[in-house]
Amino acid sequence: MPARSNATAKATPALAHFQTYLKQNSVPHTWNVDDNGHDSTSWRNNLYHFAQYLFR
């Protein structure tokens, strides 16, 4: 799974550090931070992307 970073600056420092650790250690991951929080838009979008990954 390719690393995808679109808003690292908006993440908390601990999460940004974790993402940096994953990149430095070549751990395949998807990193996606959006402005929606835990509302229905966020859940819908993230579920869609997760399902695309899961069922490819």
N, C-alpha and C positions, 0 to 999 in steps of 0.2 A: 504494500500500500504506500503510495508516494506521500512524502511530507507536503503538506499544503498549509501555508501560513498567510493569513490575510489581515491579521490585526494583533500581532504579538504585543504591541505597545499597550493595548487595552486589557491584557490579561494581568492577573495579580502577579506580583514578583515571584512568588513560589511556583506558580504554574509556568511562567516564562522561563524560570530556571530549569524546571523539569523538561520543558520542550527543548531547551538548549542542550541539556544532558542527552536526550534522545538523539538529537542531530549529531552531537560530537561522537557518540558511540554507534552511529550508523544503524539505529533501530528504526525499522520501517514503521511509519505511523502517519495518521492524518491529524492535523492540528487545525481546528476551525473555531475561531472566536467571532461571535456576532453580537449585535446590539440588542437582541431580543430577550435575553434572560430566559426565564422558564415559562414564557407564554405559549399560546397555541401555535403561533407562527414559528417559533423556534423549534418546538417539538415536531411539527409537520415537516419543516425543511430538513432537520437532522434525521428524522426517521426515513425520509425519502432517500437521502444520501447513504444511510446505513443499509437500507434494503438493496440499493444498487450495488453496493460492495458485496453484500452477503449472497445475493443471488446471481452473480455474474458467472 
